[in-house]
Amino acid sequence: MPKKIDWVCYVTPDGRLSRTKQEAFDRQIAMYADSNVRLQIGKPKRSSDANKYYWYVIKTIQAAMAEAGYAYSQKGLHKYFKEKYLSVEAEVVMGVSITHEPSTTRLDSTEFFYYVEAVKNDEAVLVLGINFDDPPDRMTSFSISDPV
């Protein structure tokens, strides 16, 4: 039996795969004929390149803040921005209200892209006049990039 297959592909506005992708998918799924498979459909998680870029942004902000006379840790800046830009999740468990701390790890690639852009365009960051490098190609949001 083949190894686990993980696909990221574009779904057209009418809810279909491109013909080429559909044919490739059909060939792959045929290898599992007469067996059970698990299909997971959802938006892709961020790439390791996107994660590296985010930490480059945090380190750059930290360095610019240090130059301006403010000493903040990368961990502190990360916590500040995620609390500022991510929602707290709440639920009731056995009659008790609990909250889940915001987490960047639960963001899909599009949400993560917009989160990093929010951090880069934060009013306190803009005042520092930082010119960030462009993000890597693999970090672009699937909702605003060209179809893959």
Phi and psi in radians as a Rosetta constraint file:
Dihedral C 1 N 2 CA 2 C 2 CIRCULARHARMONIC -1.117 0.35
Dihedral N 2 CA 2 C 2 N 3 CIRCULARHARMONIC 2.834 0.35
Dihedral C 2 N 3 CA 3 C 3 CIRCULARHARMONIC -1.205 0.35
Dihedral N 3 CA 3 C 3 N 4 CIRCULARHARMONIC 2.950 0.35
Dihedral C 3 N 4 CA 4 C 4 CIRCULARHARMONIC -1.042 0.35
Dihedral N 4 CA 4 C 4 N 5 CIRCULARHARMONIC 2.421 0.35
Dihedral C 4 N 5 CA 5 C 5 CIRCULARHARMONIC -1.999 0.35
Dihedral N 5 CA 5 C 5 N 6 CIRCULARHARMONIC 2.321 0.35
Dihedral C 5 N 6 CA 6 C 6 CIRCULARHARMONIC -2.179 0.35
Dihedral N 6 CA 6 C 6 N 7 CIRCULARHARMONIC 1.999 0.35
Dihedral C 6 N 7 CA 7 C 7 CIRCULARHARMONIC -1.948 0.35
Dihedral N 7 CA 7 C 7 N 8 CIRCULARHARMONIC 2.456 0.35
Dihedral C 7 N 8 CA 8 C 8 CIRCULARHARMONIC -2.149 0.35
Dihedral N 8 CA 8 C 8 N 9 CIRCULARHARMONIC 2.103 0.35
Dihedral C 8 N 9 CA 9 C 9 CIRCULARHARMONIC -2.584 0.35
Dihedral N 9 CA 9 C 9 N 10 CIRCULARHARMONIC 2.834 0.35
Dihedral C 9 N 10 CA 10 C 10 CIRCULARHARMONIC -1.451 0.35
Dihedral N 10 CA 10 C 10 N 11 CIRCULARHARMONIC 2.362 0.35
Dihedral C 10 N 11 CA 11 C 11 CIRCULARHARMONIC -1.866 0.35
Dihedral N 11 CA 11 C 11 N 12 CIRCULARHARMONIC 2.211 0.35
Dihedral C 11 N 12 CA 12 C 12 CIRCULARHARMONIC -1.148 0.35
Dihedral N 12 CA 12 C 12 N 13 CIRCULARHARMONIC 2.849 0.35
Dihedral C 12 N 13 CA 13 C 13 CIRCULARHARMONIC -0.996 0.35
Dihedral N 13 CA 13 C 13 N 14 CIRCULARHARMONIC -0.439 0.35
Dihedral C 13 N 14 CA 14 C 14 CIRCULARHARMONIC -1.593 0.35
Dihedral N 14 CA 14 C 14 N 15 CIRCULARHARMONIC 0.233 0.35
Dihedral C 14 N 15 CA 15 C 15 CIRCULARHARMONIC 1.413 0.35
Dihedral N 15 CA 15 C 15 N 16 CIRCULARHARMONIC 0.500 0.35
Dihedral C 15 N 16 CA 16 C 16 CIRCULARHARMONIC -2.148 0.35
Dihedral N 16 CA 16 C 16 N 17 CIRCULARHARMONIC 2.782 0.35
Dihedral C 16 N 17 CA 17 C 17 CIRCULARHARMONIC -1.475 0.35
Dihedral N 17 CA 17 C 17 N 18 CIRCULARHARMONIC 2.746 0.35
Dihedral C 17 N 18 CA 18 C 18 CIRCULARHARMONIC -1.080 0.35
Dihedral N 18 CA 18 C 18 N 19 CIRCULARHARMONIC 2.773 0.35
Dihedral C 18 N 19 CA 19 C 19 CIRCULARHARMONIC -1.034 0.35
Dihedral N 19 CA 19 C 19 N 20 CIRCULARHARMONIC -0.745 0.35
Dihedral C 19 N 20 CA 20 C 20 CIRCULARHARMONIC -1.065 0.35
Dihedral N 20 CA 20 C 20 N 21 CIRCULARHARMONIC -0.810 0.35
Dihedral C 20 N 21 CA 21 C 21 CIRCULARHARMONIC -1.144 0.35
Dihedral N 21 CA 21 C 21 N 22 CIRCULARHARMONIC -0.690 0.35
Dihedral C 21 N 22 CA 22 C 22 CIRCULARHARMONIC -1.094 0.35
Dihedral N 22 CA 22 C 22 N 23 CIRCULARHARMONIC -0.751 0.35
Dihedral C 22 N 23 CA 23 C 23 CIRCULARHARMONIC -1.132 0.35
Dihedral N 23 CA 23 C 23 N 24 CIRCULARHARMONIC -0.728 0.35
Dihedral C 23 N 24 CA 24 C 24 CIRCULARHARMONIC -1.124 0.35
Dihedral N 24 CA 24 C 24 N 25 CIRCULARHARMONIC -0.726 0.35
Dihedral C 24 N 25 CA 25 C 25 CIRCULARHARMONIC -1.079 0.35
Dihedral N 25 CA 25 C 25 N 26 CIRCULARHARMONIC -0.784 0.35
Dihedral C 25 N 26 CA 26 C 26 CIRCULARHARMONIC -1.040 0.35
Dihedral N 26 CA 26 C 26 N 27 CIRCULARHARMONIC -0.702 0.35
Dihedral C 26 N 27 CA 27 C 27 CIRCULARHARMONIC -1.130 0.35
Dihedral N 27 CA 27 C 27 N 28 CIRCULARHARMONIC -0.739 0.35
Dihedral C 27 N 28 CA 28 C 28 CIRCULARHARMONIC -1.159 0.35
Dihedral N 28 CA 28 C 28 N 29 CIRCULARHARMONIC -0.802 0.35
Dihedral C 28 N 29 CA 29 C 29 CIRCULARHARMONIC -1.174 0.35
Dihedral N 29 CA 29 C 29 N 30 CIRCULARHARMONIC -0.504 0.35
Dihedral C 29 N 30 CA 30 C 30 CIRCULARHARMONIC -1.086 0.35
Dihedral N 30 CA 30 C 30 N 31 CIRCULARHARMONIC -0.456 0.35
Dihedral C 30 N 31 CA 31 C 31 CIRCULARHARMONIC -1.167 0.35
Dihedral N 31 CA 31 C 31 N 32 CIRCULARHARMONIC -0.268 0.35
Dihedral C 31 N 32 CA 32 C 32 CIRCULARHARMONIC -1.851 0.35
Dihedral N 32 CA 32 C 32 N 33 CIRCULARHARMONIC 0.352 0.35
Dihedral C 32 N 33 CA 33 C 33 CIRCULARHARMONIC -0.935 0.35
Dihedral N 33 CA 33 C 33 N 34 CIRCULARHARMONIC 2.467 0.35
Dihedral C 33 N 34 CA 34 C 34 CIRCULARHARMONIC 1.066 0.35
Dihedral N 34 CA 34 C 34 N 35 CIRCULARHARMONIC 0.632 0.35
Dihedral C 34 N 35 CA 35 C 35 CIRCULARHARMONIC -2.574 0.35
Dihedral N 35 CA 35 C 35 N 36 CIRCULARHARMONIC 2.867 0.35
Dihedral C 35 N 36 CA 36 C 36 CIRCULARHARMONIC -1.462 0.35
Dihedral N 36 CA 36 C 36 N 37 CIRCULARHARMONIC 2.485 0.35
Dihedral C 36 N 37 CA 37 C 37 CIRCULARHARMONIC -2.308 0.35
Dihedral N 37 CA 37 C 37 N 38 CIRCULARHARMONIC 2.806 0.35
Dihedral C 37 N 38 CA 38 C 38 CIRCULARHARMONIC -2.007 0.35
Dihedral N 38 CA 38 C 38 N 39 CIRCULARHARMONIC 2.186 0.35
Dihedral C 38 N 39 CA 39 C 39 CIRCULARHARMONIC -1.955 0.35
Dihedral N 39 CA 39 C 39 N 40 CIRCULARHARMONIC 2.246 0.35
Dihedral C 39 N 40 CA 40 C 40 CIRCULARHARMONIC -2.016 0.35
Dihedral N 40 CA 40 C 40 N 41 CIRCULARHARMONIC 2.233 0.35
Dihedral C 40 N 41 CA 41 C 41 CIRCULARHARMONIC -2.105 0.35
Dihedral N 41 CA 41 C 41 N 42 CIRCULARHARMONIC 2.220 0.35
Dihedral C 41 N 42 CA 42 C 42 CIRCULARHARMONIC -3.116 0.35
Dihedral N 42 CA 42 C 42 N 43 CIRCULARHARMONIC 3.061 0.35
Dihedral C 42 N 43 CA 43 C 43 CIRCULARHARMONIC -1.272 0.35
Dihedral N 43 CA 43 C 43 N 44 CIRCULARHARMONIC 2.504 0.35
Dihedral C 43 N 44 CA 44 C 44 CIRCULARHARMONIC -1.193 0.35
Dihedral N 44 CA 44 C 44 N 45 CIRCULARHARMONIC 2.604 0.35
Dihedral C 44 N 45 CA 45 C 45 CIRCULARHARMONIC -1.327 0.35
Dihedral N 45 CA 45 C 45 N 46 CIRCULARHARMONIC 2.914 0.35
Dihedral C 45 N 46 CA 46 C 46 CIRCULARHARMONIC -1.177 0.35
Dihedral N 46 CA 46 C 46 N 47 CIRCULARHARMONIC 2.714 0.35
Dihedral C 46 N 47 CA 47 C 47 CIRCULARHARMONIC -1.490 0.35
Dihedral N 47 CA 47 C 47 N 48 CIRCULARHARMONIC 2.908 0.35
Dihedral C 47 N 48 CA 48 C 48 CIRCULARHARMONIC -1.156 0.35
Dihedral N 48 CA 48 C 48 N 49 CIRCULARHARMONIC -0.536 0.35
Dihedral C 48 N 49 CA 49 C 49 CIRCULARHARMONIC -1.104 0.35
Dihedral N 49 CA 49 C 49 N 50 CIRCULARHARMONIC -0.696 0.35
Dihedral C 49 N 50 CA 50 C 50 CIRCULARHARMONIC -1.132 0.35
Dihedral N 50 CA 50 C 50 N 51 CIRCULARHARMONIC -0.721 0.35
Dihedral C 50 N 51 CA 51 C 51 CIRCULARHARMONIC -1.113 0.35
Dihedral N 51 CA 51 C 51 N 52 CIRCULARHARMONIC -0.774 0.35
Dihedral C 51 N 52 CA 52 C 52 CIRCULARHARMONIC -1.059 0.35
Dihedral N 52 CA 52 C 52 N 53 CIRCULARHARMONIC -0.725 0.35
Dihedral C 52 N 53 CA 53 C 53 CIRCULARHARMONIC -1.110 0.35
Dihedral N 53 CA 53 C 53 N 54 CIRCULARHARMONIC -0.741 0.35
Dihedral C 53 N 54 CA 54 C 54 CIRCULARHARMONIC -1.014 0.35
Dihedral N 54 CA 54 C 54 N 55 CIRCULARHARMONIC -0.804 0.35
Dihedral C 54 N 55 CA 55 C 55 CIRCULARHARMONIC -1.223 0.35
Dihedral N 55 CA 55 C 55 N 56 CIRCULARHARMONIC -0.493 0.35
Dihedral C 55 N 56 CA 56 C 56 CIRCULARHARMONIC -1.087 0.35
Dihedral N 56 CA 56 C 56 N 57 CIRCULARHARMONIC -0.758 0.35
Dihedral C 56 N 57 CA 57 C 57 CIRCULARHARMONIC -1.068 0.35
Dihedral N 57 CA 57 C 57 N 58 CIRCULARHARMONIC -0.813 0.35
Dihedral C 57 N 58 CA 58 C 58 CIRCULARHARMONIC -1.081 0.35
Dihedral N 58 CA 58 C 58 N 59 CIRCULARHARMONIC -0.787 0.35
Dihedral C 58 N 59 CA 59 C 59 CIRCULARHARMONIC -1.113 0.35
Dihedral N 59 CA 59 C 59 N 60 CIRCULARHARMONIC -0.665 0.35
Dihedral C 59 N 60 CA 60 C 60 CIRCULARHARMONIC -1.164 0.35
Dihedral N 60 CA 60 C 60 N 61 CIRCULARHARMONIC -0.727 0.35
Dihedral C 60 N 61 CA 61 C 61 CIRCULARHARMONIC -1.104 0.35
Dihedral N 61 CA 61 C 61 N 62 CIRCULARHARMONIC -0.776 0.35
Dihedral C 61 N 62 CA 62 C 62 CIRCULARHARMONIC -1.024 0.35
Dihedral N 62 CA 62 C 62 N 63 CIRCULARHARMONIC -0.779 0.35
Dihedral C 62 N 63 CA 63 C 63 CIRCULARHARMONIC -1.129 0.35
Dihedral N 63 CA 63 C 63 N 64 CIRCULARHARMONIC -0.745 0.35
Dihedral C 63 N 64 CA 64 C 64 CIRCULARHARMONIC -1.151 0.35
Dihedral N 64 CA 64 C 64 N 65 CIRCULARHARMONIC -0.678 0.35
Dihedral C 64 N 65 CA 65 C 65 CIRCULARHARMONIC -1.142 0.35
Dihedral N 65 CA 65 C 65 N 66 CIRCULARHARMONIC -0.704 0.35
Dihedral C 65 N 66 CA 66 C 66 CIRCULARHARMONIC -1.079 0.35
Dihedral N 66 CA 66 C 66 N 67 CIRCULARHARMONIC -0.718 0.35
Dihedral C 66 N 67 CA 67 C 67 CIRCULARHARMONIC -1.078 0.35
Dihedral N 67 CA 67 C 67 N 68 CIRCULARHARMONIC -0.576 0.35
Dihedral C 67 N 68 CA 68 C 68 CIRCULARHARMONIC -1.467 0.35
Dihedral N 68 CA 68 C 68 N 69 CIRCULARHARMONIC 0.003 0.35
Dihedral C 68 N 69 CA 69 C 69 CIRCULARHARMONIC 1.670 0.35
Dihedral N 69 CA 69 C 69 N 70 CIRCULARHARMONIC 0.227 0.35
Dihedral C 69 N 70 CA 70 C 70 CIRCULARHARMONIC -2.009 0.35
Dihedral N 70 CA 70 C 70 N 71 CIRCULARHARMONIC 2.133 0.35
Dihedral C 70 N 71 CA 71 C 71 CIRCULARHARMONIC -1.797 0.35
Dihedral N 71 CA 71 C 71 N 72 CIRCULARHARMONIC 1.777 0.35
Dihedral C 71 N 72 CA 72 C 72 CIRCULARHARMONIC -2.112 0.35
Dihedral N 72 CA 72 C 72 N 73 CIRCULARHARMONIC 2.517 0.35
Dihedral C 72 N 73 CA 73 C 73 CIRCULARHARMONIC -1.367 0.35
Dihedral N 73 CA 73 C 73 N 74 CIRCULARHARMONIC 2.758 0.35
Dihedral C 73 N 74 CA 74 C 74 CIRCULARHARMONIC -1.078 0.35
Dihedral N 74 CA 74 C 74 N 75 CIRCULARHARMONIC -0.707 0.35
Dihedral C 74 N 75 CA 75 C 75 CIRCULARHARMONIC -1.078 0.35
Dihedral N 75 CA 75 C 75 N 76 CIRCULARHARMONIC -0.727 0.35
Dihedral C 75 N 76 CA 76 C 76 CIRCULARHARMONIC -1.147 0.35
Dihedral N 76 CA 76 C 76 N 77 CIRCULARHARMONIC -0.740 0.35
Dihedral C 76 N 77 CA 77 C 77 CIRCULARHARMONIC -1.127 0.35
Dihedral N 77 CA 77 C 77 N 78 CIRCULARHARMONIC -0.741 0.35
Dihedral C 77 N 78 CA 78 C 78 CIRCULARHARMONIC -1.014 0.35
Dihedral N 78 CA 78 C 78 N 79 CIRCULARHARMONIC -0.836 0.35
Dihedral C 78 N 79 CA 79 C 79 CIRCULARHARMONIC -1.126 0.35
Dihedral N 79 CA 79 C 79 N 80 CIRCULARHARMONIC -0.729 0.35
Dihedral C 79 N 80 CA 80 C 80 CIRCULARHARMONIC -1.011 0.35
Dihedral N 80 CA 80 C 80 N 81 CIRCULARHARMONIC -0.893 0.35
Dihedral C 80 N 81 CA 81 C 81 CIRCULARHARMONIC -1.191 0.35
Dihedral N 81 CA 81 C 81 N 82 CIRCULARHARMONIC -0.685 0.35
Dihedral C 81 N 82 CA 82 C 82 CIRCULARHARMONIC -1.208 0.35
Dihedral N 82 CA 82 C 82 N 83 CIRCULARHARMONIC -0.588 0.35
Dihedral C 82 N 83 CA 83 C 83 CIRCULARHARMONIC -1.237 0.35
Dihedral N 83 CA 83 C 83 N 84 CIRCULARHARMONIC -0.517 0.35
Dihedral C 83 N 84 CA 84 C 84 CIRCULARHARMONIC -1.349 0.35
Dihedral N 84 CA 84 C 84 N 85 CIRCULARHARMONIC -0.682 0.35
Dihedral C 84 N 85 CA 85 C 85 CIRCULARHARMONIC -1.910 0.35
Dihedral N 85 CA 85 C 85 N 86 CIRCULARHARMONIC -0.187 0.35
Dihedral C 85 N 86 CA 86 C 86 CIRCULARHARMONIC -1.923 0.35
Dihedral N 86 CA 86 C 86 N 87 CIRCULARHARMONIC 2.597 0.35
Dihedral C 86 N 87 CA 87 C 87 CIRCULARHARMONIC -1.433 0.35
Dihedral N 87 CA 87 C 87 N 88 CIRCULARHARMONIC 2.514 0.35
Dihedral C 87 N 88 CA 88 C 88 CIRCULARHARMONIC -1.399 0.35
Dihedral N 88 CA 88 C 88 N 89 CIRCULARHARMONIC 2.327 0.35
Dihedral C 88 N 89 CA 89 C 89 CIRCULARHARMONIC -1.697 0.35
Dihedral N 89 CA 89 C 89 N 90 CIRCULARHARMONIC 2.339 0.35
Dihedral C 89 N 90 CA 90 C 90 CIRCULARHARMONIC -2.210 0.35
Dihedral N 90 CA 90 C 90 N 91 CIRCULARHARMONIC 2.594 0.35
Dihedral C 90 N 91 CA 91 C 91 CIRCULARHARMONIC -2.675 0.35
Dihedral N 91 CA 91 C 91 N 92 CIRCULARHARMONIC 2.844 0.35
Dihedral C 91 N 92 CA 92 C 92 CIRCULARHARMONIC -1.852 0.35
Dihedral N 92 CA 92 C 92 N 93 CIRCULARHARMONIC 2.143 0.35
Dihedral C 92 N 93 CA 93 C 93 CIRCULARHARMONIC -2.083 0.35
Dihedral N 93 CA 93 C 93 N 94 CIRCULARHARMONIC 2.050 0.35
Dihedral C 93 N 94 CA 94 C 94 CIRCULARHARMONIC 0.901 0.35
Dihedral N 94 CA 94 C 94 N 95 CIRCULARHARMONIC 0.731 0.35
Dihedral C 94 N 95 CA 95 C 95 CIRCULARHARMONIC 1.436 0.35
Dihedral N 95 CA 95 C 95 N 96 CIRCULARHARMONIC 0.007 0.35
Dihedral C 95 N 96 CA 96 C 96 CIRCULARHARMONIC -1.948 0.35
Dihedral N 96 CA 96 C 96 N 97 CIRCULARHARMONIC 2.249 0.35
Dihedral C 96 N 97 CA 97 C 97 CIRCULARHARMONIC -1.384 0.35
Dihedral N 97 CA 97 C 97 N 98 CIRCULARHARMONIC 2.187 0.35
Dihedral C 97 N 98 CA 98 C 98 CIRCULARHARMONIC -2.196 0.35
Dihedral N 98 CA 98 C 98 N 99 CIRCULARHARMONIC 2.709 0.35
Dihedral C 98 N 99 CA 99 C 99 CIRCULARHARMONIC -2.115 0.35
Dihedral N 99 CA 99 C 99 N 100 CIRCULARHARMONIC 2.580 0.35
Dihedral C 99 N 100 CA 100 C 100 CIRCULARHARMONIC -1.882 0.35
Dihedral N 100 CA 100 C 100 N 101 CIRCULARHARMONIC 2.236 0.35
Dihedral C 100 N 101 CA 101 C 101 CIRCULARHARMONIC -1.053 0.35
Dihedral N 101 CA 101 C 101 N 102 CIRCULARHARMONIC 2.459 0.35
Dihedral C 101 N 102 CA 102 C 102 CIRCULARHARMONIC -1.017 0.35
Dihedral N 102 CA 102 C 102 N 103 CIRCULARHARMONIC 2.532 0.35
Dihedral C 102 N 103 CA 103 C 103 CIRCULARHARMONIC -2.468 0.35
Dihedral N 103 CA 103 C 103 N 104 CIRCULARHARMONIC 2.313 0.35
Dihedral C 103 N 104 CA 104 C 104 CIRCULARHARMONIC -1.261 0.35
Dihedral N 104 CA 104 C 104 N 105 CIRCULARHARMONIC -0.365 0.35
Dihedral C 104 N 105 CA 105 C 105 CIRCULARHARMONIC -1.203 0.35
Dihedral N 105 CA 105 C 105 N 106 CIRCULARHARMONIC -0.349 0.35
Dihedral C 105 N 106 CA 106 C 106 CIRCULARHARMONIC -1.542 0.35
Dihedral N 106 CA 106 C 106 N 107 CIRCULARHARMONIC -0.002 0.35
Dihedral C 106 N 107 CA 107 C 107 CIRCULARHARMONIC -1.462 0.35
Dihedral N 107 CA 107 C 107 N 108 CIRCULARHARMONIC 2.430 0.35
Dihedral C 107 N 108 CA 108 C 108 CIRCULARHARMONIC -1.395 0.35
Dihedral N 108 CA 108 C 108 N 109 CIRCULARHARMONIC 3.133 0.35
Dihedral C 108 N 109 CA 109 C 109 CIRCULARHARMONIC -1.076 0.35
Dihedral N 109 CA 109 C 109 N 110 CIRCULARHARMONIC -0.667 0.35
Dihedral C 109 N 110 CA 110 C 110 CIRCULARHARMONIC -1.208 0.35
Dihedral N 110 CA 110 C 110 N 111 CIRCULARHARMONIC -0.829 0.35
Dihedral C 110 N 111 CA 111 C 111 CIRCULARHARMONIC -1.057 0.35
Dihedral N 111 CA 111 C 111 N 112 CIRCULARHARMONIC -0.700 0.35
Dihedral C 111 N 112 CA 112 C 112 CIRCULARHARMONIC -1.147 0.35
Dihedral N 112 CA 112 C 112 N 113 CIRCULARHARMONIC -0.723 0.35
Dihedral C 112 N 113 CA 113 C 113 CIRCULARHARMONIC -0.984 0.35
Dihedral N 113 CA 113 C 113 N 114 CIRCULARHARMONIC -0.862 0.35
Dihedral C 113 N 114 CA 114 C 114 CIRCULARHARMONIC -1.172 0.35
Dihedral N 114 CA 114 C 114 N 115 CIRCULARHARMONIC -0.595 0.35
Dihedral C 114 N 115 CA 115 C 115 CIRCULARHARMONIC -1.092 0.35
Dihedral N 115 CA 115 C 115 N 116 CIRCULARHARMONIC -0.847 0.35
Dihedral C 115 N 116 CA 116 C 116 CIRCULARHARMONIC -1.081 0.35
Dihedral N 116 CA 116 C 116 N 117 CIRCULARHARMONIC -0.691 0.35
Dihedral C 116 N 117 CA 117 C 117 CIRCULARHARMONIC -1.113 0.35
Dihedral N 117 CA 117 C 117 N 118 CIRCULARHARMONIC -0.664 0.35
Dihedral C 117 N 118 CA 118 C 118 CIRCULARHARMONIC -1.106 0.35
Dihedral N 118 CA 118 C 118 N 119 CIRCULARHARMONIC -0.731 0.35
Dihedral C 118 N 119 CA 119 C 119 CIRCULARHARMONIC -1.090 0.35
Dihedral N 119 CA 119 C 119 N 120 CIRCULARHARMONIC -0.828 0.35
Dihedral C 119 N 120 CA 120 C 120 CIRCULARHARMONIC -1.091 0.35
Dihedral N 120 CA 120 C 120 N 121 CIRCULARHARMONIC -0.509 0.35
Dihedral C 120 N 121 CA 121 C 121 CIRCULARHARMONIC -1.819 0.35
Dihedral N 121 CA 121 C 121 N 122 CIRCULARHARMONIC 0.262 0.35
Dihedral C 121 N 122 CA 122 C 122 CIRCULARHARMONIC -1.056 0.35
Dihedral N 122 CA 122 C 122 N 123 CIRCULARHARMONIC 2.458 0.35
Dihedral C 122 N 123 CA 123 C 123 CIRCULARHARMONIC -1.020 0.35
Dihedral N 123 CA 123 C 123 N 124 CIRCULARHARMONIC -0.639 0.35
Dihedral C 123 N 124 CA 124 C 124 CIRCULARHARMONIC -1.218 0.35
Dihedral N 124 CA 124 C 124 N 125 CIRCULARHARMONIC -0.530 0.35
Dihedral C 124 N 125 CA 125 C 125 CIRCULARHARMONIC -1.336 0.35
Dihedral N 125 CA 125 C 125 N 126 CIRCULARHARMONIC -0.718 0.35
Dihedral C 125 N 126 CA 126 C 126 CIRCULARHARMONIC -1.039 0.35
Dihedral N 126 CA 126 C 126 N 127 CIRCULARHARMONIC -0.648 0.35
Dihedral C 126 N 127 CA 127 C 127 CIRCULARHARMONIC -1.056 0.35
Dihedral N 127 CA 127 C 127 N 128 CIRCULARHARMONIC -0.508 0.35
Dihedral C 127 N 128 CA 128 C 128 CIRCULARHARMONIC -1.285 0.35
Dihedral N 128 CA 128 C 128 N 129 CIRCULARHARMONIC -0.270 0.35
Dihedral C 128 N 129 CA 129 C 129 CIRCULARHARMONIC 1.188 0.35
Dihedral N 129 CA 129 C 129 N 130 CIRCULARHARMONIC 0.601 0.35
Dihedral C 129 N 130 CA 130 C 130 CIRCULARHARMONIC -1.346 0.35
Dihedral N 130 CA 130 C 130 N 131 CIRCULARHARMONIC 2.363 0.35
Dihedral C 130 N 131 CA 131 C 131 CIRCULARHARMONIC -1.842 0.35
Dihedral N 131 CA 131 C 131 N 132 CIRCULARHARMONIC 1.764 0.35
Dihedral C 131 N 132 CA 132 C 132 CIRCULARHARMONIC -1.380 0.35
Dihedral N 132 CA 132 C 132 N 133 CIRCULARHARMONIC 2.576 0.35
Dihedral C 132 N 133 CA 133 C 133 CIRCULARHARMONIC -1.126 0.35
Dihedral N 133 CA 133 C 133 N 134 CIRCULARHARMONIC 2.738 0.35
Dihedral C 133 N 134 CA 134 C 134 CIRCULARHARMONIC -1.177 0.35
Dihedral N 134 CA 134 C 134 N 135 CIRCULARHARMONIC 2.611 0.35
Dihedral C 134 N 135 CA 135 C 135 CIRCULARHARMONIC -1.203 0.35
Dihedral N 135 CA 135 C 135 N 136 CIRCULARHARMONIC 2.750 0.35
Dihedral C 135 N 136 CA 136 C 136 CIRCULARHARMONIC -1.129 0.35
Dihedral N 136 CA 136 C 136 N 137 CIRCULARHARMONIC 2.674 0.35
Dihedral C 136 N 137 CA 137 C 137 CIRCULARHARMONIC -0.938 0.35
Dihedral N 137 CA 137 C 137 N 138 CIRCULARHARMONIC -0.660 0.35
Dihedral C 137 N 138 CA 138 C 138 CIRCULARHARMONIC -1.295 0.35
Dihedral N 138 CA 138 C 138 N 139 CIRCULARHARMONIC -0.026 0.35
Dihedral C 138 N 139 CA 139 C 139 CIRCULARHARMONIC -1.638 0.35
Dihedral N 139 CA 139 C 139 N 140 CIRCULARHARMONIC -0.211 0.35
Dihedral C 139 N 140 CA 140 C 140 CIRCULARHARMONIC -0.991 0.35
Dihedral N 140 CA 140 C 140 N 141 CIRCULARHARMONIC 2.666 0.35
Dihedral C 140 N 141 CA 141 C 141 CIRCULARHARMONIC -1.264 0.35
Dihedral N 141 CA 141 C 141 N 142 CIRCULARHARMONIC 2.340 0.35
Dihedral C 141 N 142 CA 142 C 142 CIRCULARHARMONIC -1.160 0.35
Dihedral N 142 CA 142 C 142 N 143 CIRCULARHARMONIC -0.352 0.35
Dihedral C 142 N 143 CA 143 C 143 CIRCULARHARMONIC -1.479 0.35
Dihedral N 143 CA 143 C 143 N 144 CIRCULARHARMONIC -0.247 0.35
Dihedral C 143 N 144 CA 144 C 144 CIRCULARHARMONIC -2.175 0.35
Dihedral N 144 CA 144 C 144 N 145 CIRCULARHARMONIC -0.058 0.35
Dihedral C 144 N 145 CA 145 C 145 CIRCULARHARMONIC -1.570 0.35
Dihedral N 145 CA 145 C 145 N 146 CIRCULARHARMONIC 2.962 0.35
Dihedral C 145 N 146 CA 146 C 146 CIRCULARHARMONIC -1.147 0.35
Dihedral N 146 CA 146 C 146 N 147 CIRCULARHARMONIC 2.635 0.35
Dihedral C 146 N 147 CA 147 C 147 CIRCULARHARMONIC -0.985 0.35
Dihedral N 147 CA 147 C 147 N 148 CIRCULARHARMONIC 2.478 0.35
